[in-house]
Amino acid sequence: MNRTPISSSELRKLFQKDFPEIYELAKSNDFKGFHSELNRILKSSTQKPSSKFLLLLAEREGSVIHDLPSGTDVTLSTLSYLFHFLNGAYH
């Protein structure tokens, strides 16, 4: 199946439509508040596989892992990238 790429703004709008609570958290908090509140919400809804995955990301945010292919240490910042993306930092 050949899919047409979407722009950053289109992806942001889809995220706003499909995940309004997370979108609003990002828009109304600094990163620390976003991370803390998202962690709280996810801990109360761990029955969903997607919530479990996001909770794992939230709990590991800022952890350092060793990347075997490059041989370097990398800081996990997935939620930081999500927060900044939702706030328009990446175009």
Residue, then its C-alpha position, 0 to 999 in steps of 0.5 A: m500500500n502506497r501512502t501519501p506522507i503527511s505534514s507535521s501540522e497535519l500529524r499534530k492535528l490528528f494527535q489533537k483529534d485522537f489524543p486530546e487529553i495528551y495534546e492539552l497536557a502538552k499545551s498547558n504545561d511545561f515539560k516537567g508538568f507534562h511528564s508528571e501529569l502524563n505519568r499519573i494518568l497512565k498509572s490509572s489506566t494500565q489495562k490498555p496495552s498502549s497505556k502500558f507502553l507509554l507508561l514504560l516510556a514515561e518511567r524511562e524518560g531521561s534514562v541512559i542506555h548503551d546503543l550497541p550499533s553505535g557503541t555510545d550512550v544515549t539518553l531516552s527522551t521520547l516524551s520530551y520530543l513528543f512534548h516539543f513536537l506538540n508545541g510546534a518545536y519541530h516542523 
